[in-house]
Amino acid sequence: MGIRPISFCPRSQGFYAQRFSTTVFTQMEVCDAIQCISSHSAFFKSVLSGQTTCATVIGGSCPGNVADVEGCATFIRGALTQAGARTILTTRCGAGFPSGLNAIFRQYLANLLNICISTTVQPFGCVGGVLETYRVTLTAAQRAALGFVPGECVTVGDILALAEAALTNCGAVSTDLGVLGNVLRDMAQDANITIIVPTFC
């Protein structure tokens, strides 16, 4: 259930939005990633379970059926787009959900992909991904807006928990949604850009 990466090599959302499929990754990797996403996030487990092919993959054993695995991967690629996220959020929260929730949805999903896939086809054979225990570098303003105290060590898992709560509650949280979306976006970037630091608290 979910590959645990051994070294630091996050990939950007743009890479996944276009290429999360069984033509780029192996069927086992995609299947494993889908199960990993559902085990890391109750919100996304609920979203994926509502889609027939994803529900089949989550409830089965990997590598699963290629049509189901690719069907679910296609659904996830769609969910990484503004329109796809809007459709899912409208179904779950109604049309009046806060505007910042769309970015949180997409960037949270991108971060889960960075956690759940550890093999990449990019040059130099980079292997590894993001651990939830890695630290996140925040500005003083971001720290305050997200409810962390000065000097507090903030992890990837801490930020993802805020995103989980924001989505579960359809944006009805005290967290600044705009700041959270920006932080998630900056976390999901490539290794030389991301605000995630591969060290531990």
C-alpha positions in Angstrom: 0.0 0.0 0.0 1.9 3.0 -1.1 5.6 3.3 -1.9 7.7 4.8 0.9 10.4 6.8 -0.9 14.0 6.6 0.3 15.4 9.8 -1.0 14.3 13.3 -1.9 13.0 13.9 -5.4 9.6 15.6 -5.7 8.1 16.2 -9.0 5.9 19.2 -10.0 2.2 19.2 -10.5 2.6 19.9 -14.2 4.5 16.7 -14.6 1.7 14.6 -13.0 -1.2 16.5 -14.5 0.0 15.4 -17.9 1.8 12.2 -17.2 0.2 10.2 -14.3 -0.7 7.2 -16.4 0.2 3.6 -17.1 2.0 4.7 -20.3 4.6 6.6 -18.2 4.6 4.6 -14.9 4.1 0.9 -14.5 0.6 -0.4 -13.8 1.9 -1.4 -10.3 3.2 2.1 -9.6 -0.1 3.8 -10.6 -2.2 1.3 -8.7 0.0 1.6 -5.6 -0.1 5.4 -5.8 -4.0 5.4 -6.0 -4.1 3.1 -2.9 -1.5 5.3 -1.2 -3.6 8.5 -1.8 -6.7 6.8 -0.4 -4.8 5.7 2.7 -3.3 9.1 3.3 -6.4 11.2 2.9 -10.0 10.3 4.1 -11.2 13.2 1.9 -9.6 11.9 -1.3 -10.5 8.3 -0.4 -14.2 9.4 -0.4 -13.7 11.3 -3.7 -12.0 8.3 -5.4 -14.5 5.8 -4.0 -17.2 7.7 -5.7 -15.7 6.9 -9.1 -16.2 3.3 -10.3 -12.8 2.5 -11.6 -11.0 4.1 -8.6 -13.3 2.3 -6.2 -12.3 -1.0 -7.8 -8.6 -0.2 -7.6 -8.9 0.9 -3.9 -10.8 -2.2 -3.0 -8.6 -4.6 -4.9 -5.0 -5.7 -4.9 -2.3 -4.3 -7.1 -1.4 -4.3 -10.0 -5.1 -4.7 -10.6 -6.9 -4.5 -13.9 -5.2 -2.2 -16.4 -8.5 -0.7 -17.6 -9.5 0.2 -14.0 -6.1 1.5 -13.1 -5.8 3.7 -16.2 -9.4 4.8 -15.8 -8.7 6.0 -12.3 -5.5 7.7 -13.4 -7.5 9.5 -16.1 -9.9 10.7 -13.4 -7.1 11.9 -11.2 -5.5 13.8 -14.1 -8.9 15.5 -14.6 -9.2 16.3 -10.9 -5.8 18.2 -11.1 -7.4 20.7 -13.5 -9.4 23.7 -12.3 -12.6 22.5 -14.1 -12.2 19.0 -12.8 -11.7 20.2 -9.2 -14.6 22.6 -9.5 -17.0 19.8 -10.6 -16.0 17.6 -7.6 -16.1 20.5 -5.1 -19.5 21.6 -6.4 -20.9 18.1 -5.9 -19.5 17.9 -2.4 -19.9 21.5 -1.1 -22.4 23.2 -3.4 -21.8 25.9 -5.9 -20.9 28.5 -3.2 -17.7 27.0 -1.9 -14.9 29.6 -1.2 -12.8 30.4 -4.3 -9.5 29.4 -2.6 -10.7 25.8 -2.1 -10.1 24.9 -5.8 -6.4 25.6 -5.5 -6.2 23.7 -2.2 -7.9 20.7 -3.7 -5.5 20.5 -6.7 -2.3 21.3 -4.8 -3.1 18.9 -2.0 -3.6 16.2 -4.6 -0.3 17.1 -6.3 1.5 16.8 -2.9 -0.1 13.4 -2.3 1.2 12.3 -5.7 4.7 13.5 -4.7 4.4 11.4 -1.5 2.9 8.3 -3.2 5.2 7.8 -6.3 8.9 7.2 -5.8 10.0 6.2 -9.3 10.3 8.8 -12.0 11.1 8.7 -15.7 12.8 12.1 -15.6 16.5 12.3 -16.6 19.3 11.0 -14.3 17.2 8.2 -12.8 16.2 10.3 -9.8 14.5 8.0 -7.2 12.5 9.0 -4.2 9.8 11.3 -3.1 8.5 13.4 -0.2 8.1 12.1 3.3 5.3 13.6 5.5 7.9 14.1 8.3 10.1 16.5 6.1 10.1 20.1 7.2 8.4 23.0 5.4 10.0 26.5 5.2 7.4 29.2 5.9 7.7 32.9 6.2 6.6 34.6 9.4 3.4 35.8 7.7 2.6 32.4 6.4 3.3 30.8 9.8 0.9 33.3 11.5 -1.8 32.9 8.8 -1.8 29.1 9.2 -1.9 29.1 13.0 1.7 28.1 13.8 3.7 29.9 16.5 7.1 31.5 15.8 9.9 28.9 15.9 7.6 25.9 15.6 8.9 23.2 13.4 6.3 22.6 10.7 6.2 19.4 8.7 4.6 18.3 5.4 2.1 16.3 7.4 1.1 19.5 9.4 0.3 21.4 6.2 -1.5 18.5 4.6 -3.7 18.1 7.7 -4.8 21.8 7.3 -5.7 21.0 3.7 -7.6 17.9 4.7 -9.6 19.9 7.3 -10.3 22.7 4.8 -11.7 20.3 2.2 -13.6 18.2 4.6 -15.3 21.3 6.0 -15.8 22.9 2.5 -13.6 25.9 3.5 -15.4 26.6 6.8 -12.1 26.7 8.8 -10.1 29.5 10.5 -7.1 28.8 8.3 -6.4 31.5 5.6 -7.3 29.5 2.5 -5.3 31.8 0.1 -2.1 31.3 2.1 -2.7 27.6 2.4 -3.2 27.2 -1.3 0.0 29.2 -2.0 2.0 27.1 0.5 0.7 23.8 -1.0 1.6 25.1 -4.5 5.2 25.9 -3.4 5.5 22.6 -1.7 4.5 20.7 -4.9 7.4 22.2 -7.0 10.5 20.5 -8.2 13.4 19.8 -5.9 15.3 23.0 -6.5 12.2 25.2 -6.0 10.1 23.5 -3.4 9.9 24.9 0.2 10.1 21.3 1.5 13.4 20.6 3.2 14.5 17.0 3.4 15.3 17.2 7.1 13.4 16.3 10.2 12.2 18.2 13.3 
